[in-house]
């Protein structure tokens, strides 16, 4: 047994002993499919020497390349959509990766695939997940779509080399693959804020959609949806699922000062009743962050602490589309100096979300779920009938 095969076996054993990998069929698939065969000759990692947060290349001969192949870590395989952002060839942000094996196992097991199950994968990337699906369900039953033609070509070559022959499509994964529908299962390896209606429409009644669900405010959650006879899908949050976004749903780029101008004409001063600290410090795995993210779409947060030890802070909430609120937090105060701007009253929207969470008994994220219909999506607690409703116009404490 060569070194890489030994490392693969050891990884699968670790996932099994931790209770992450419990399905014998998926265990067999992960033992058979060589993850290293789906890593390009050059991958990317943080430039630890420069310590400036930028990403630098790691070639196959480097010890990290070998180690990462079978460590329980994601491996960055593309930066900046294929064109590194900086003149020295280093990258700014990861735009494709081979996913963390423990997360791969959790998602595949949530998919509940059997021999012969037809599956659509959204986001082929280098093809590793696709290979596992082919091993479990049969290549003829697997369809995978990738937006980036360079990644798609690489994945096709990787899969052919290992002997898998799924149906591969170059296109927008948000649209699904209607000519191959309906599918028994859809697995997304990219995060969606708004679950594409095409995914629901292209899944058979009783079928399952497993996808990372991102609000942009809370950490990305893993969602398992079951599609009903009427085309409505319901499902619960299962846990964390850090993934890159569908390209069409990415967060608008830029830093705070690109989106907040405190000197703009029309900035309104007011007194805010919102204590911003619980929102700032919300447990990423708790229900408050997810509630605020779901009910206040597009929300971003930046906080600056006072340096004098007073506990005061300037807290900015903004939507990157022209609306923002600045709350000057003072410990122990009943109301706070605040400023707002733009068409949305973000303070009122956040207040409503906090109240909705309190009113539901401060649930944790594992009690939350999502309903997706042709008209949109709704968040609920414990049961689809117990929805968390978005604010009405003018609703809030301020």
C-alpha positions in Angstrom: 0.0 0.0 0.0 1.5 3.3 -1.1 1.6 6.4 1.2 -1.4 8.2 -0.3 -3.6 5.0 -0.1 -2.5 4.7 3.5 -3.4 8.3 4.2 -6.8 7.8 2.5 -7.6 4.8 4.6 -6.5 6.6 7.8 -8.8 9.5 7.0 -11.8 7.3 6.5 -11.0 5.5 9.7 -10.9 8.9 11.6 -14.2 10.0 10.1 -15.7 6.6 11.1 -14.3 6.6 14.7 -15.6 10.2 15.2 -19.1 9.1 14.2 -19.1 11.4 11.2 -19.1 8.6 8.5 -21.7 6.0 9.5 -23.1 4.7 6.2 -21.1 1.6 5.1 -21.8 2.3 1.4 -20.3 5.9 1.7 -17.4 4.5 3.7 -16.7 2.1 0.8 -16.9 4.9 -1.7 -14.6 7.2 0.2 -12.1 4.4 0.6 -12.1 3.7 -3.2 -12.1 7.3 -4.7 -8.6 8.8 -4.5 -9.1 12.4 -3.3 -5.6 13.4 -4.3 -6.5 12.6 -8.0 -8.9 15.6 -7.9 -6.3 18.1 -6.6 -4.6 20.1 -9.3 -0.8 20.2 -9.5 -1.0 23.6 -7.8 -3.3 24.4 -5.0 -3.5 27.5 -2.7 -2.9 28.3 0.9 -2.5 31.3 3.1 0.8 33.0 2.7 2.1 32.4 6.3 5.5 34.0 5.5 4.0 37.3 4.6 1.2 37.0 7.1 -0.9 39.5 5.2 -4.0 37.3 4.5 -3.2 36.7 0.8 -3.2 33.3 -0.8 -0.1 31.8 -2.4 0.5 28.7 -4.5 1.4 25.3 -3.1 2.8 22.8 -5.6 2.5 19.1 -5.6 6.0 18.5 -4.3 5.4 20.6 -1.2 4.7 18.6 2.0 1.5 20.6 2.6 0.1 19.4 -0.8 0.5 15.7 0.3 -0.7 16.4 3.8 -3.8 18.4 2.8 -4.9 15.7 0.3 -6.0 13.5 3.2 -6.3 15.8 6.1 -9.9 16.7 7.1 -9.6 20.1 5.5 -10.9 21.9 2.4 -8.2 22.6 -0.2 -8.4 25.8 -2.3 -8.1 24.9 -6.0 -8.9 28.3 -7.5 -8.6 32.0 -6.5 -10.3 35.1 -7.8 -12.3 33.1 -10.5 -9.0 32.0 -12.1 -7.2 35.3 -12.3 -5.1 36.1 -9.1 -6.0 39.5 -7.9 -2.5 40.8 -7.1 0.4 41.6 -9.5 2.8 39.2 -7.7 0.5 36.3 -8.6 -1.0 35.8 -5.2 -4.8 35.6 -4.6 -7.3 37.6 -2.6 -10.2 35.1 -2.2 -10.9 31.5 -2.7 -13.4 30.8 -5.5 -13.3 27.0 -5.7 -12.1 24.2 -3.5 -12.2 20.5 -2.8 -14.5 20.3 0.2 -13.6 19.2 3.7 -14.1 15.3 3.9 -16.1 15.3 7.1 -18.5 17.8 5.5 -18.6 15.8 2.3 -19.6 12.7 4.3 -22.3 14.6 6.2 -23.8 16.0 3.0 -23.8 12.7 1.1 -25.4 10.9 4.0 -28.1 13.6 4.3 -28.8 13.0 0.6 -30.0 9.5 1.3 -28.9 8.0 -2.0 -29.4 4.3 -3.0 -28.1 2.3 -6.0 -29.7 3.8 -9.1 -30.8 7.1 -7.5 -30.7 9.9 -10.1 -28.7 12.8 -8.7 -28.0 16.3 -9.9 -24.9 17.9 -8.5 -24.6 21.7 -8.5 -20.9 22.7 -8.7 -18.7 20.1 -10.2 -15.5 21.9 -9.3 -12.6 19.4 -9.7 -15.0 16.4 -9.6 -14.3 14.7 -6.3 -17.9 14.8 -5.0 -19.1 13.8 -8.4 -16.8 10.7 -8.4 -18.2 9.7 -5.0 -21.8 10.0 -6.3 -20.8 7.9 -9.4 -19.3 5.2 -7.2 -22.5 5.1 -5.0 -25.3 5.6 -7.6 -23.6 4.7 -10.9 -22.2 7.1 -13.5 -25.3 6.9 -15.7 -27.4 8.3 -12.9 -25.3 11.3 -12.1 -25.5 14.7 -13.7 -23.2 17.5 -12.6 -23.2 21.2 -13.7 -20.3 23.7 -13.4 -20.4 27.3 -14.4 -16.7 27.8 -14.9 -15.6 26.2 -18.2 -11.9 25.9 -17.0 -13.0 24.0 -13.9 -15.5 21.9 -15.9 -12.7 20.8 -18.3 -10.4 19.9 -15.4 -13.2 17.9 -13.7 -14.0 16.0 -16.9 -10.4 15.0 -17.3 -10.1 13.9 -13.6 -13.3 11.8 -13.8 -12.3 10.1 -17.1 -8.8 9.3 -15.6 -10.4 7.5 -12.7 -13.0 5.8 -14.9 -16.3 7.6 -14.1 -18.6 8.8 -16.9 -21.3 11.1 -15.5 -23.3 13.5 -17.6 -21.4 16.8 -17.3 -22.8 20.2 -18.2 -21.2 23.6 -18.4 -23.8 26.2 -17.3 -25.4 28.1 -14.5 -26.2 25.7 -11.7 -28.9 28.0 -10.4 -30.9 26.9 -13.5 -30.4 23.2 -12.9 -30.4 20.9 -15.9 -34.0 20.8 -17.1 -33.3 18.5 -20.0 -32.2 15.8 -17.5 -35.0 16.4 -14.9 -36.7 15.2 -12.9 -34.1 14.1 -10.3 -34.5 12.0 -7.2 -31.8 14.1 -5.4 -30.1 17.4 -5.9 -26.9 18.2 -4.1 -25.4 21.7 -4.1 -21.8 22.3 -3.3 -22.2 26.0 -3.4 -24.2 28.2 -1.0 -27.4 29.9 -1.9 -29.1 32.8 -0.1 -32.3 32.3 -2.1 -32.8 28.6 -2.9 -33.3 28.5 -6.7 -36.8 27.5 -7.7 -35.4 25.4 -10.5 -33.9 23.0 -8.0 -37.3 22.4 -6.4 -39.1 22.2 -9.7 -36.6 19.6 -11.1 -36.8 17.3 -8.0 -39.4 14.6 -8.0 -42.1 14.7 -5.3 -40.6 13.0 -2.3 -37.1 13.8 -3.5 -34.5 15.6 -1.5 -32.4 18.8 -2.0 -29.3 19.2 0.2 -27.6 22.6 0.0 -25.6 25.1 2.0 -27.9 28.0 2.9 -26.3 31.4 3.5 -27.8 34.6 4.7 -24.5 36.5 4.5 -24.9 37.5 8.2 -24.9 34.1 10.1 -22.5 31.3 9.3 -23.6 29.1 6.3 -25.9 26.3 7.4 -26.6 22.9 5.8 -30.2 22.5 4.8 -32.1 19.3 3.8 -35.3 19.9 1.9 -38.0 17.4 1.0 -40.2 18.3 -2.0 -43.9 17.7 -1.7 -46.5 16.7 -4.3 -47.5 20.4 -4.6 -43.9 21.5 -5.4 -43.4 23.0 -2.0 -40.2 22.0 -0.2 -39.7 21.9 3.6 -36.6 21.2 5.5 -34.5 21.7 8.7 -31.1 23.2 9.4 -28.6 20.3 10.0 -25.4 22.1 11.0 -22.6 24.2 9.6 -21.7 24.1 5.9 -19.1 26.7 4.9 -19.1 26.9 1.1 -18.5 29.5 -1.5 -21.6 31.3 -2.9 -23.4 30.7 -6.2 -21.8 33.3 -8.3 -25.1 35.1 -9.1 -25.8 35.4 -5.3 -22.4 36.6 -4.0 -22.2 39.4 -1.5 -21.6 42.7 -3.1 -17.9 43.4 -2.7 -16.3 46.3 -0.8 -15.3 47.5 2.7 -17.4 49.5 5.1 -16.4 52.9 3.6 -17.4 51.7 0.2 -21.0 51.5 1.5 -21.4 54.0 4.3 -21.0 57.7 3.9 -21.7 59.6 7.1 -21.4 62.9 5.3 -24.2 62.2 2.7 -27.1 64.6 2.5 -30.1 63.1 4.2 -28.5 61.3 7.1 -31.0 61.2 10.0 -30.0 61.4 13.7 -32.3 59.5 16.1 -32.3 57.6 19.4 -32.2 53.8 19.0 -33.7 51.4 21.5 -31.8 48.5 19.9 -29.0 47.0 22.1 -26.7 46.1 19.3 -24.3 44.0 21.4 -26.4 40.7 21.5 -26.6 40.9 17.7 -22.9 41.6 17.3 -22.0 38.8 19.7 -24.6 36.2 18.6 -23.4 32.6 18.6 -22.9 31.7 14.9 -24.5 28.3 15.6 -27.3 29.9 17.6 -30.7 31.0 16.3 -30.4 34.7 16.7 -27.8 35.2 14.0 -29.7 33.1 11.6 -33.0 34.8 12.4 -31.5 38.3 11.9 -29.8 37.1 8.7 -33.0 35.6 7.3 -35.4 38.4 8.2 -33.0 41.3 7.3 -31.7 40.3 3.9 -28.2 41.4 2.8 -27.2 42.6 6.2 -23.5 43.2 7.0 -21.9 44.3 10.3 -18.7 46.2 11.3 -18.0 47.2 14.9 -15.2 49.4 16.3 -14.5 49.2 20.1 -13.4 52.2 22.0 -9.7 52.0 23.0 -10.2 53.6 26.5 -11.6 50.5 28.2 -15.1 52.1 28.5 -16.9 49.3 26.7 -18.3 51.8 24.2 -18.5 50.9 20.5 -19.5 52.2 17.2 -21.7 49.6 15.4 -22.5 49.8 11.7 -25.2 47.7 10.1 -25.4 48.1 6.3 -26.8 46.3 3.3 -24.2 47.2 0.6 -27.0 48.7 -1.5 -27.3 52.2 0.0 -28.9 51.7 3.4 -27.1 51.8 6.8 -27.4 52.6 10.4 -24.7 53.6 12.9 -25.4 52.9 16.6 -23.1 54.4 19.2 -23.3 51.8 21.9 -22.7 52.8 25.6 -22.9 50.1 28.3 -25.9 50.4 30.6 -27.8 52.9 28.4 -31.5 52.6 27.7 -31.2 54.2 24.3 -28.4 55.1 22.0 -27.2 57.9 19.8 -27.8 56.7 16.2 -27.7 57.7 12.6 -29.5 56.1 9.6 -29.6 56.5 5.8 -31.1 55.0 2.8 -34.5 53.5 1.7 -34.5 50.8 4.4 -34.9 51.3 8.1 -32.3 48.6 9.1 -32.6 49.4 12.8 -36.3 48.7 12.7 -35.8 45.5 10.7 -33.2 44.2 13.1 -35.3 45.1 16.1 -38.2 43.1 14.6 -36.0 40.1 14.0 -34.7 40.2 17.6 -38.2 40.4 18.9 -39.4 37.5 16.7 -36.5 35.4 18.0 -37.3 36.3 21.6 -41.0 35.6 21.1 -40.2 32.2 19.7 -38.4 31.3 22.9 -34.9 32.1 21.8 -34.5 28.9 19.8 -31.2 27.5 18.7 -30.5 27.0 15.0 -31.2 23.2 15.1 -34.9 24.1 15.7 -35.1 26.2 12.6 -36.1 25.3 9.1 -37.1 26.7 5.7 -40.1 26.4 3.4 -39.5 27.1 -0.3 -42.4 27.8 -2.6 -42.8 29.3 -6.1 -43.5 32.6 -4.3 -40.3 32.7 -2.2 -39.0 31.2 1.1 -40.0 31.4 4.7 -38.1 30.6 7.9 -39.8 28.7 10.7 -39.3 27.3 14.2 -40.0 23.7 15.0 -42.8 23.4 12.5 -43.5 25.0 9.1 -46.7 26.5 10.5 -44.7 28.5 13.0 -43.2 31.0 10.6 -40.9 34.0 11.5 -42.5 36.8 9.6 -40.5 39.7 8.1 -41.3 43.2 9.5 -44.1 45.3 8.2 -43.3 48.8 6.9 -42.5 51.1 9.8 -42.3 48.3 12.4 -39.6 48.6 15.1 -38.7 50.2 18.4 -36.9 53.3 17.2 
